[in-house]
Amino acid sequence: MQSLIDSIFESIKEGLIEAVMAQFVILFEFINQQVGEVAANVGQTPEDFNPGVFAMIRNLSNTVIVPIAGMILTFVMSYELIQMIMEKNNMHDFDTFNIFKWILKTFCAVYILTNTFDIVIAVFDIGQHVINSSAGIINGSLDIAATLADLEPQLQEMGVWELMGLWLEINIVGLMMRIMSIAIFIIVIGRMLEIYLTVSIAPIPLSTITDREWGQMGNNYLKSLFAVAFQGFLIMICVAIYAVLVSGITEADNIHGAIWVTVGYTALLCFSLFKTASLSKSLFGAH
């Protein structure tokens, strides 16, 4: 009778070990997939991310925003010409070189306005080059085969009830990881939405960049543009650090502790990604 009970418990134990290992495989594959998706999404330019949305934004900007920017540019350059004349005692002490300087500034302003999207895309091309060049540092993905090889002997030493608790624990952790992955997805995609919104209004601030008084608007816009572009680089660093940290789960002696440490690292990743926007803007002096 005792041998029958032992056989039943042994069968249950083997089934629980297989279930736990299957859950670990799902968890590790999910972590690897999450790291890879974040890196892939961040490494895309606005045009590559969604060509249809980018084409719509570009069309709206050219047909709606550029005419407004043209009127602002006309006002700004006319106002600067008037100020320049008044500063020189109503042209009594006027130097003709100032006229040529004003014409040159107006030409540069018009050229910037008519090539706004080329300038914006050039900024994001620089950011993408930096991000893609740093992509090689993300090398801390979990080695699932090695992890399972180290994990199985530890599971064999556990009892049935401990295995049942571990199986339930992994399912709870898996659910928490998926919830946090939604937050990470929102952050990464939200950055791209912010880029589209920033790009759509580009002609207006850039139309003022050559003026002495109004130029601060254009300068702040360019700072914000670089901040958003290089935010992707900060996101890549966060993901790279996370990938290296979670790879240490394979060396942990306590399975339960390692699982919850991984959850903590994922929560830290979410917090870090939230902070990348403000950190990037502060580094570039954008406000």
Rosetta silent file (secondary structure, phi, psi, omega in degrees, C-alpha in Angstrom):
SEQUENCE: MQSLIDSIFESIKEGLIEAVMAQFVILFEFINQQVGEVAANVGQTPEDFNPGVFAMIRNLSNTVIVPIAGMILTFVMSYELIQMIMEKNNMHDFDTFNIFKWILKTFCAVYILTNTFDIVIAVFDIGQHVINSSAGIINGSLDIAATLADLEPQLQEMGVWELMGLWLEINIVGLMMRIMSIAIFIIVIGRMLEIYLTVSIAPIPLSTITDREWGQMGNNYLKSLFAVAFQGFLIMICVAIYAVLVSGITEADNIHGAIWVTVGYTALLCFSLFKTASLSKSLFGAH
SCORE:     score description
SCORE:     0.000 S_00000001
   1 L     0.000  -43.466  179.914    0.000    0.000    0.000 S_00000001
   2 H   -64.272  -38.465  179.133    2.815    2.372    0.919 S_00000001
   3 H   -65.544  -34.518  177.289    4.617    1.614   -2.326 S_00000001
   4 H   -65.479  -43.232  179.347    1.454    2.466   -4.276 S_00000001
   5 H   -64.633  -41.305  178.547    1.172    5.796   -2.466 S_00000001
   6 H   -63.343  -37.616  178.994    4.853    6.485   -3.104 S_00000001
   7 H   -65.813  -40.065  179.354    4.382    5.705   -6.802 S_00000001
   8 H   -64.050  -45.603  179.752    1.421    8.080   -7.015 S_00000001
   9 H   -65.287  -36.035  178.497    3.367   10.860   -5.321 S_00000001
  10 H   -65.872  -39.190  177.775    6.364   10.198   -7.559 S_00000001
  11 H   -65.806  -41.983  177.975    4.158   10.461  -10.654 S_00000001
  12 H   -62.308  -41.383 -179.338    2.637   13.668   -9.342 S_00000001
  13 H   -63.013  -44.300  179.043    6.130   15.009   -8.628 S_00000001
  14 H   -62.169  -40.860  177.972    7.364   14.211  -12.140 S_00000001
  15 H   -64.549  -39.312  178.492    4.305   15.888  -13.609 S_00000001
  16 H   -67.595  -38.021  177.948    4.858   18.988  -11.461 S_00000001
  17 H   -62.042  -44.081  177.967    8.534   19.140  -12.445 S_00000001
  18 H   -63.270  -39.737  179.736    7.570   19.073  -16.122 S_00000001
  19 H   -66.256  -42.676 -179.863    4.916   21.738  -15.533 S_00000001
  20 H   -64.345  -44.789 -179.951    7.342   23.982  -13.619 S_00000001
  21 H   -64.540  -37.096  176.869   10.042   23.630  -16.264 S_00000001
  22 H   -63.443  -39.503  178.854    7.498   24.390  -18.993 S_00000001
  23 H   -67.708  -36.713  176.458    6.484   27.556  -17.124 S_00000001
  24 H   -63.855  -41.460  178.122   10.142   28.548  -16.775 S_00000001
  25 H   -59.842  -44.741  179.081   10.638   28.116  -20.530 S_00000001
  26 H   -61.875  -42.856 -178.634    7.635   30.375  -21.197 S_00000001
  27 H   -64.687  -45.458 -177.762    8.924   32.962  -18.700 S_00000001
  28 H   -68.177  -40.502  177.538   12.470   33.001  -20.120 S_00000001
  29 H   -63.784  -36.023  178.851   11.276   33.154  -23.717 S_00000001
  30 H   -65.349  -41.889  179.170    9.002   36.029  -22.767 S_00000001
  31 H   -63.641  -46.468  178.924   11.923   37.959  -21.221 S_00000001
  32 H   -61.202  -42.375  179.824   14.103   37.392  -24.297 S_00000001
  33 H   -64.616  -40.762 -179.036   11.266   38.413  -26.616 S_00000001
  34 H   -62.710  -45.049  178.934   10.561   41.535  -24.568 S_00000001
  35 H   -61.810  -44.965 -178.875   14.196   42.667  -24.699 S_00000001
  36 H   -64.746  -39.545 -178.259   14.385   42.033  -28.454 S_00000001
  37 H   -68.360  -40.869  179.213   11.138   43.876  -29.235 S_00000001
  38 H   -62.284  -46.104  179.930   12.106   46.973  -27.254 S_00000001
  39 H   -61.597  -40.085 -178.747   15.482   47.134  -29.008 S_00000001
  40 H   -68.633  -42.432 -178.524   13.856   46.675  -32.429 S_00000001
  41 H   -68.185  -40.288 -177.590   11.160   49.325  -31.878 S_00000001
  42 H   -68.873  -30.354 -177.260   13.546   51.909  -30.467 S_00000001
  43 L   -78.342    6.314 -178.449   15.964   51.461  -33.382 S_00000001
  44 L  -100.223  145.362  172.447   13.397   52.627  -35.952 S_00000001
  45 L   -79.489  164.764  177.739   13.014   56.112  -37.385 S_00000001
  46 H   -56.258  -36.572 -179.645    9.522   57.691  -37.493 S_00000001
  47 H   -70.466  -38.725 -179.185    9.292   56.862  -41.205 S_00000001
  48 H   -73.333  -33.242 -175.648   10.333   53.227  -40.704 S_00000001
  49 H   -61.561  -48.955  177.586    8.060   52.686  -37.698 S_00000001
  50 L  -152.698   93.753 -177.399    4.849   53.347  -39.623 S_00000001
  51 H   -57.151  -34.745 -179.292    5.214   54.778  -43.149 S_00000001
  52 H   -65.248  -46.630  178.584    1.461   55.390  -43.431 S_00000001
  53 H   -64.563  -42.506 -179.301    1.255   57.509  -40.282 S_00000001
  54 H   -62.788  -40.901  178.203    4.436   59.371  -41.190 S_00000001
  55 H   -63.481  -38.923  178.063    3.085   60.168  -44.674 S_00000001
  56 H   -65.263  -44.752  179.021   -0.125   61.487  -43.124 S_00000001
  57 H   -61.295  -42.134 -179.590    1.812   63.645  -40.637 S_00000001
  58 H   -65.185  -41.783  179.673    4.000   64.989  -43.422 S_00000001
  59 H   -65.412  -43.180  178.276    1.011   65.795  -45.619 S_00000001
  60 H   -63.229  -41.776 -179.319   -0.816   67.550  -42.767 S_00000001
  61 H   -64.759  -42.692 -178.261    2.273   69.547  -41.893 S_00000001
  62 H   -68.897  -35.653 -175.042    2.869   70.626  -45.494 S_00000001
  63 H   -91.735  -26.055 -175.594   -0.743   71.582  -46.181 S_00000001
  64 H  -110.835  -47.977 -172.424   -1.793   73.027  -42.812 S_00000001
  65 H   -82.613  -40.316 -177.074    1.249   74.027  -40.747 S_00000001
  66 H   -59.245  -43.583  176.552    3.638   75.297  -43.451 S_00000001
  67 H   -59.507  -38.954  177.567    1.284   78.123  -44.620 S_00000001
  68 H   -65.844  -43.039  178.472    0.942   79.292  -41.013 S_00000001
  69 H   -62.015  -35.591  177.330    4.706   79.045  -40.565 S_00000001
  70 H   -63.098  -41.553  177.752    5.124   81.107  -43.752 S_00000001
  71 H   -66.455  -39.436  177.921    2.969   83.900  -42.336 S_00000001
  72 H   -64.434  -41.329  178.826    4.903   83.803  -39.055 S_00000001
  73 H   -62.152  -42.301  178.608    8.185   83.945  -40.965 S_00000001
  74 H   -60.644  -44.783  179.579    6.956   86.959  -42.949 S_00000001
  75 H   -64.230  -45.336 -176.441    5.955   88.755  -39.767 S_00000001
  76 H   -63.190  -47.068 -177.575    9.184   87.888  -37.951 S_00000001
  77 H   -70.656  -34.438  175.987   11.496   88.999  -40.761 S_00000001
  78 H   -66.309  -42.160  179.166    9.455   92.165  -41.401 S_00000001
  79 H   -63.743  -39.327  178.739    9.568   92.983  -37.697 S_00000001
  80 H   -65.990  -38.757  178.100   13.339   92.422  -37.646 S_00000001
  81 H   -63.603  -42.895  179.102   13.786   94.741  -40.660 S_00000001
  82 H   -62.941  -44.708  179.210   11.752   97.465  -38.940 S_00000001
  83 H   -61.892  -40.582 -179.365   13.738   97.049  -35.728 S_00000001
  84 H   -64.173  -39.712  179.285   16.999   97.193  -37.644 S_00000001
  85 H   -67.689  -43.066 -177.889   15.970  100.462  -39.367 S_00000001
  86 H   -68.287  -33.630  179.800   14.817  102.078  -36.109 S_00000001
  87 H   -66.517  -25.389 -178.182   18.006  101.093  -34.295 S_00000001
  88 L   -99.770   34.821  175.645   20.035  103.011  -36.893 S_00000001
  89 L    57.072   52.624  178.995   18.242  106.335  -36.352 S_00000001
  90 L    51.611   43.489  174.547   15.692  105.775  -39.115 S_00000001
  91 L    74.089    8.454  176.152   18.446  104.866  -41.597 S_00000001
  92 L   -70.418  -35.093  178.622   20.472  108.059  -41.011 S_00000001
  93 L  -110.921   34.908 -170.869   23.358  105.948  -39.667 S_00000001
  94 L   -86.325  137.969  176.475   22.465  102.903  -41.696 S_00000001
  95 L  -101.458  126.949 -177.491   25.055  100.523  -43.144 S_00000001
  96 H   -62.473  -21.082  178.041   24.023   98.905  -46.440 S_00000001
  97 H   -61.141  -30.760  179.713   25.726   95.691  -45.306 S_00000001
  98 H   -63.143  -32.766  177.575   22.861   95.211  -42.827 S_00000001
  99 H   -65.286  -44.692  178.687   20.451   94.918  -45.746 S_00000001
 100 H   -64.274  -37.187  177.610   22.524   92.150  -47.281 S_00000001
 101 H   -64.061  -41.535  179.188   22.741   90.462  -43.882 S_00000001
 102 H   -65.795  -39.806  177.956   18.962   90.634  -43.519 S_00000001
 103 H   -63.055  -41.307  178.836   18.491   89.215  -47.041 S_00000001
 104 H   -64.025  -42.773  178.883   20.863   86.362  -46.211 S_00000001
 105 H   -64.450  -39.443  178.382   19.021   85.610  -42.964 S_00000001
 106 H   -65.055  -41.743  177.001   15.704   85.668  -44.792 S_00000001
 107 H   -60.608  -45.112  179.226   17.051   83.295  -47.441 S_00000001
 108 H   -62.617  -40.752 -179.834   18.316   80.920  -44.732 S_00000001
 109 H   -63.820  -43.526  179.111   14.967   81.086  -42.921 S_00000001
 110 H   -65.289  -40.738  179.095   13.039   80.302  -46.109 S_00000001
 111 H   -63.010  -42.801  178.177   15.437   77.463  -46.944 S_00000001
 112 H   -63.509  -41.884 -178.533   15.017   75.958  -43.450 S_00000001
 113 H   -65.249  -42.190 -178.286   11.244   76.260  -43.687 S_00000001
 114 H   -75.911  -12.930  178.808   11.034   74.601  -47.094 S_00000001
 115 L  -120.552   30.995 -175.717   13.346   71.772  -45.961 S_00000001
 116 H   -57.293  -47.941 -175.358   11.904   71.265  -42.510 S_00000001
 117 H   -67.848  -32.828  175.878   11.253   67.555  -42.883 S_00000001
 118 H   -64.169  -39.052  178.326   14.716   66.889  -44.262 S_00000001
 119 H   -66.535  -44.758 -179.616   16.192   68.579  -41.184 S_00000001
 120 H   -62.300  -46.041 -179.637   13.918   66.654  -38.822 S_00000001
 121 H   -65.285  -33.848  177.911   14.684   63.316  -40.472 S_00000001
 122 H   -62.764  -39.372  177.520   18.409   64.119  -40.380 S_00000001
 123 H   -61.973  -45.020 -178.976   18.184   64.522  -36.596 S_00000001
 124 H   -73.176  -26.830  173.946   16.454   61.160  -36.224 S_00000001
 125 H   -65.726  -38.526  176.054   18.910   59.536  -38.625 S_00000001
 126 H   -63.258  -46.358  178.554   21.710   60.631  -36.308 S_00000001
 127 H   -61.320  -41.339 -179.805   19.818   59.220  -33.324 S_00000001
 128 H   -66.021  -38.174  178.324   19.122   55.961  -35.144 S_00000001
 129 H   -61.062  -43.192  178.590   22.794   55.602  -36.109 S_00000001
 130 H   -64.322  -42.980 -178.960   23.797   55.925  -32.458 S_00000001
 131 H   -64.810  -46.792 -179.051   21.097   53.456  -31.363 S_00000001
 132 H   -66.085  -33.001  178.166   21.971   50.873  -34.004 S_00000001
 133 H   -68.609  -28.837 -179.252   25.673   51.209  -33.212 S_00000001
 134 H   -90.753   -3.221 -176.052   24.938   50.487  -29.556 S_00000001
 135 H   -62.588  -25.506 -178.368   22.637   47.541  -30.286 S_00000001
 136 H   -68.007  -15.511 -179.051   25.554   45.130  -29.965 S_00000001
 137 H   -77.879  -13.707  179.247   25.811   45.762  -26.220 S_00000001
 138 L   -83.657   87.159 -177.576   22.499   43.959  -25.627 S_00000001
 139 L  -127.838   20.300 -175.725   24.003   40.520  -25.177 S_00000001
 140 L  -103.204   25.542  179.011   22.533   39.470  -21.840 S_00000001
 141 L   -66.120  149.365 -175.726   19.579   37.404  -23.058 S_00000001
 142 L   -69.731  135.067  173.434   18.841   34.306  -21.045 S_00000001
 143 L   -87.879   99.406 -172.219   20.337   31.004  -22.186 S_00000001
 144 H   -64.034  -42.936 -177.999   17.248   28.831  -21.758 S_00000001
 145 H   -61.489  -45.016  179.625   19.000   25.488  -22.312 S_00000001
 146 H   -66.744  -37.182  179.434   21.699   26.233  -19.739 S_00000001
 147 H   -63.954  -45.366 -179.321   19.135   27.527  -17.263 S_00000001
 148 H   -66.780  -33.758  178.593   16.979   24.401  -17.489 S_00000001
 149 H   -64.579  -36.570  177.762   20.037   22.169  -17.130 S_00000001
 150 H   -80.108  -24.232 -174.159   20.876   23.879  -13.825 S_00000001
 151 H   -80.088  -39.220 -173.300   17.256   24.046  -12.735 S_00000001
 152 H   -58.336  -44.463  178.491   16.181   20.403  -13.011 S_00000001
 153 H   -59.871  -35.033  178.183   18.468   19.019  -10.225 S_00000001
 154 H   -67.781  -36.719  178.866   17.094   21.652   -7.833 S_00000001
 155 H   -68.973  -34.132 -179.605   13.535   20.677   -8.688 S_00000001
 156 H   -64.095  -27.397 -178.896   14.278   17.007   -8.098 S_00000001
 157 L   -82.438  -10.562 -178.284   15.226   17.791   -4.503 S_00000001
 158 L   -84.858  156.646  175.176   11.887   19.510   -3.790 S_00000001
 159 L   -86.520  174.400 -177.440    8.800   17.869   -2.390 S_00000001
 160 H   -61.996  -46.842 -176.506    5.393   17.703   -4.022 S_00000001
 161 H   -67.365  -36.555  177.223    3.889   20.538   -2.013 S_00000001
 162 H   -66.142  -37.839  177.321    6.889   22.793   -2.596 S_00000001
 163 H   -65.871  -39.176  178.022    6.673   22.099   -6.325 S_00000001
 164 H   -63.580  -42.092  177.887    2.981   22.955   -6.326 S_00000001
 165 H   -64.366  -39.639  179.047    3.747   26.237   -4.552 S_00000001
 166 H   -65.862  -40.936  178.053    6.543   26.995   -7.030 S_00000001
 167 H   -61.064  -43.810  178.306    4.253   26.280   -9.988 S_00000001
 168 H   -65.399  -39.674 -179.731    1.626   28.657   -8.583 S_00000001
 169 H   -62.871  -43.524 -179.942    4.308   31.246   -7.852 S_00000001
 170 H   -64.304  -38.640  178.408    5.642   31.150  -11.414 S_00000001
 171 H   -64.067  -40.573  177.725    2.137   31.628  -12.819 S_00000001
 172 H   -64.570  -44.494  179.308    1.604   34.678  -10.606 S_00000001
 173 H   -63.202  -41.429  178.194    4.995   36.082  -11.611 S_00000001
 174 H   -59.204  -40.874  177.711    4.255   35.429  -15.283 S_00000001
 175 H   -64.270  -42.437  179.175    1.025   37.411  -14.991 S_00000001
 176 H   -64.136  -39.273  179.940    2.855   40.296  -13.296 S_00000001
 177 H   -64.180  -37.208  179.469    5.534   40.264  -15.996 S_00000001
 178 H   -69.541  -36.581  176.763    2.896   40.538  -18.712 S_00000001
 179 H   -64.087  -43.332  178.789    1.243   43.454  -16.959 S_00000001
 180 H   -69.331  -29.157  177.487    4.593   45.238  -16.733 S_00000001
 181 H   -66.657  -31.841  175.604    5.311   44.407  -20.374 S_00000001
 182 H   -63.745  -41.498  177.886    2.169   46.352  -21.287 S_00000001
 183 H   -63.347  -41.123  178.566    3.591   49.346  -19.409 S_00000001
 184 H   -64.284  -41.534  178.228    6.905   48.979  -21.257 S_00000001
 185 H   -61.116  -42.564 -179.746    5.042   48.731  -24.572 S_00000001
 186 H   -63.136  -39.981 -179.653    3.098   51.911  -23.775 S_00000001
 187 H   -64.474  -48.052 -176.148    6.330   53.765  -22.954 S_00000001
 188 H   -66.860  -46.173  179.686    8.115   52.706  -26.142 S_00000001
 189 H   -70.754  -34.354  177.349    5.137   53.299  -28.446 S_00000001
 190 H   -61.923  -34.990  176.003    4.263   56.493  -26.565 S_00000001
 191 H   -61.903  -42.395 -179.743    7.711   57.841  -27.411 S_00000001
 192 H   -67.090  -36.562  175.606    7.010   57.288  -31.102 S_00000001
 193 H   -63.275  -40.348  176.868    3.640   59.037  -30.754 S_00000001
 194 H   -62.661  -37.541  177.830    5.437   61.975  -29.121 S_00000001
 195 H   -62.794  -46.128  179.670    7.845   62.028  -32.054 S_00000001
 196 H   -60.711  -41.636  179.590    4.979   62.192  -34.559 S_00000001
 197 H   -66.646  -40.116  178.956    3.360   65.053  -32.630 S_00000001
 198 H   -65.747  -41.489 -178.909    6.676   66.907  -32.395 S_00000001
 199 H   -67.189  -36.584 -174.806    7.396   66.442  -36.097 S_00000001
 200 H   -61.496  -30.249 -175.618    3.922   67.580  -37.164 S_00000001
 201 L  -100.629    6.549 -171.589    4.408   71.084  -35.769 S_00000001
 202 L   -53.333  -41.915 -175.023    8.057   71.452  -36.856 S_00000001
 203 H   -59.954  -32.444 -176.160    7.654   74.257  -39.465 S_00000001
 204 H   -66.869  -56.075  179.284    6.310   76.792  -36.950 S_00000001
 205 H   -65.224  -34.441 -179.739    9.206   76.834  -34.430 S_00000001
 206 H   -71.030  -19.263  178.029   11.819   76.431  -37.174 S_00000001
 207 L   -71.389  -14.516 -177.187   10.411   79.471  -38.988 S_00000001
 208 L  -105.380    0.053 -166.865   11.643   81.670  -36.116 S_00000001
 209 L   -67.592  -24.031 -177.409   15.120   80.192  -35.641 S_00000001
 210 L   -88.612   -6.537 -176.958   17.071   82.905  -37.508 S_00000001
 211 L   -87.310  148.695 -178.358   15.566   85.818  -35.576 S_00000001
 212 L   -69.635  -43.681 -175.242   17.327   87.344  -32.576 S_00000001
 213 L   -87.317  -40.344 -176.788   14.253   87.718  -30.362 S_00000001
 214 L   -89.067  -10.977 -173.225   12.048   84.890  -31.601 S_00000001
 215 H   -62.845  -19.696  179.660   14.870   82.453  -32.277 S_00000001
 216 H   -60.823  -33.036  177.959   14.668   80.979  -28.762 S_00000001
 217 H   -61.756  -47.682  179.368   11.514   79.132  -29.824 S_00000001
 218 H   -65.905  -38.513  178.754   13.323   77.407  -32.675 S_00000001
 219 H   -64.445  -42.217  177.916   16.380   76.649  -30.536 S_00000001
 220 H   -64.672  -36.041  178.459   14.236   75.040  -27.843 S_00000001
 221 H   -64.847  -44.118  179.097   12.454   73.005  -30.482 S_00000001
 222 H   -62.692  -38.520  176.453   15.734   71.667  -31.860 S_00000001
 223 H   -61.802  -43.348  178.743   16.834   70.767  -28.319 S_00000001
 224 H   -64.339  -36.810  179.789   13.558   68.916  -27.784 S_00000001
 225 H   -64.268  -45.838  177.869   14.011   67.162  -31.125 S_00000001
 226 H   -65.752  -35.859  179.497   17.483   65.921  -30.182 S_00000001
 227 H   -63.254  -44.325  179.844   16.201   64.944  -26.728 S_00000001
 228 H   -67.951  -39.340 -179.625   13.447   62.743  -28.187 S_00000001
 229 H   -64.022  -44.326 -177.034   15.828   61.239  -30.757 S_00000001
 230 H   -86.169   -4.776  170.671   18.476   60.351  -28.158 S_00000001
 231 H   -60.762  -33.842  177.646   15.881   59.139  -25.657 S_00000001
 232 H   -60.403  -35.645  177.847   15.981   55.943  -27.698 S_00000001
 233 H   -65.533  -40.694  177.631   19.678   55.593  -26.832 S_00000001
 234 H   -65.338  -37.931  176.968   18.868   55.892  -23.114 S_00000001
 235 H   -62.729  -41.626  178.430   16.129   53.277  -23.534 S_00000001
 236 H   -61.115  -39.501  178.313   18.645   50.961  -25.185 S_00000001
 237 H   -64.424  -43.391  178.281   21.005   51.378  -22.232 S_00000001
 238 H   -59.300  -45.545 -179.090   18.193   50.558  -19.782 S_00000001
 239 H   -66.009  -38.429  179.496   17.268   47.433  -21.741 S_00000001
 240 H   -63.922  -43.608  178.202   20.920   46.367  -22.014 S_00000001
 241 H   -63.464  -42.321  179.368   21.410   46.678  -18.249 S_00000001
 242 H   -61.493  -43.353 -178.282   18.165   44.761  -17.638 S_00000001
 243 H   -62.926  -38.667  178.993   19.221   41.955  -19.988 S_00000001
 244 H   -70.179  -39.997 -178.714   22.538   41.539  -18.174 S_00000001
 245 H   -64.929  -45.332 -176.883   20.905   41.616  -14.736 S_00000001
 246 H   -71.883  -19.776  177.583   18.252   38.984  -15.496 S_00000001
 247 H   -66.351  -18.306  178.325   20.861   36.693  -17.026 S_00000001
 248 H   -73.413   -6.139  178.886   22.136   36.194  -13.456 S_00000001
 249 H   -63.541  -26.350 -179.136   19.042   34.156  -12.634 S_00000001
 250 H   -69.741  -19.296 -178.050   20.846   31.095  -13.981 S_00000001
 251 H  -100.741    1.585 -176.528   23.440   31.354  -11.191 S_00000001
 252 L   -75.524  141.767  177.634   20.978   31.765   -8.307 S_00000001
 253 L   -86.174  -28.847 -178.752   20.874   29.120   -5.573 S_00000001
 254 L  -105.227  111.573 -176.886   17.367   30.037   -4.435 S_00000001
 255 H   -63.593  -44.421 -177.978   14.805   29.626   -7.215 S_00000001
 256 H   -60.025  -46.761 -179.948   12.067   31.510   -5.366 S_00000001
 257 H   -63.555  -39.399 -179.181   14.336   34.481   -4.670 S_00000001
 258 H   -63.623  -38.835 -179.919   15.634   34.541   -8.245 S_00000001
 259 H   -62.481  -47.448 -177.168   12.100   34.684   -9.648 S_00000001
 260 H   -73.484  -27.835  173.371   11.094   37.650   -7.504 S_00000001
 261 H   -64.398  -39.232  177.342   14.396   39.407   -8.162 S_00000001
 262 H   -62.630  -39.952  175.939   13.583   39.145  -11.876 S_00000001
 263 H   -61.650  -42.512  178.157   10.195   40.741  -11.182 S_00000001
 264 H   -61.975  -41.343  177.588   11.987   43.517   -9.301 S_00000001
 265 H   -62.500  -39.612  179.638   14.357   44.079  -12.224 S_00000001
 266 H   -66.461  -40.503  176.439   11.395   44.309  -14.606 S_00000001
 267 H   -63.513  -39.457  177.054    9.670   46.844  -12.354 S_00000001
 268 H   -64.054  -37.547  176.935   12.943   48.802  -12.230 S_00000001
 269 H   -61.396  -45.025  178.335   13.081   48.686  -16.043 S_00000001
 270 H   -58.279  -47.067 -179.452    9.579   50.188  -16.237 S_00000001
 271 H   -62.567  -43.038 -179.026   10.541   52.986  -13.840 S_00000001
 272 H   -63.715  -41.013  179.568   13.793   53.667  -15.713 S_00000001
 273 H   -65.059  -36.614  176.387   12.003   53.845  -19.065 S_00000001
 274 H   -62.399  -33.940 -175.543    9.528   56.352  -17.605 S_00000001
 275 H   -82.082  -15.576 -175.566   12.459   58.521  -16.502 S_00000001
 276 H   -61.646  -34.260 -178.122   14.289   58.494  -19.858 S_00000001
 277 H   -64.264  -52.406 -179.138   12.097   61.271  -21.309 S_00000001
 278 H   -66.853  -36.386  179.529   12.749   63.782  -18.515 S_00000001
 279 H   -65.373  -43.788 -179.696   16.410   62.761  -18.261 S_00000001
 280 H   -63.554  -42.155  179.877   17.015   63.243  -21.977 S_00000001
 281 H   -65.362  -38.491  179.554   15.339   66.672  -21.963 S_00000001
 282 H   -68.543  -36.061  179.974   17.374   67.790  -18.947 S_00000001
 283 H   -66.649  -36.251 -178.814   20.621   66.614  -20.586 S_00000001
 284 H   -92.812    0.942  178.511   19.873   68.592  -23.777 S_00000001
 285 L    69.551   25.267  179.743   18.543   71.611  -21.890 S_00000001
 286 L   -86.606  142.868  178.726   15.098   71.342  -23.499 S_00000001
 287 L  -152.089    0.000    0.000   12.102   72.850  -21.730 S_00000001
